Amino acid sequence: MTDEDLACIIAALRARAAMRKGLRRHRITRLVERLAEGGTGNPKWKIEEYGQTHEEDLDEEEEPD
């Protein structure tokens, strides 16, 4: 995958996040952040505790697709 391909995917995810709220928006935003890092390996081991997703602390309200 090229850098341009990845940039296109990230842009599409950001557009999707703009149409969401709550937990879904948070999940998409976290995915964008992880993809933008461009590194290899498990992000759980690379992201400090504060920056990790703690979905149990988020609003559990799910919105329909």
Secondary structure, 3 states (H helix, E strand, C coil): CCHHHHHHHHHHHHHHHHCCCHHHHHHHHHHHHHHHHCCCCCHHHHCCHHHCCCHHHCCCCCCCC
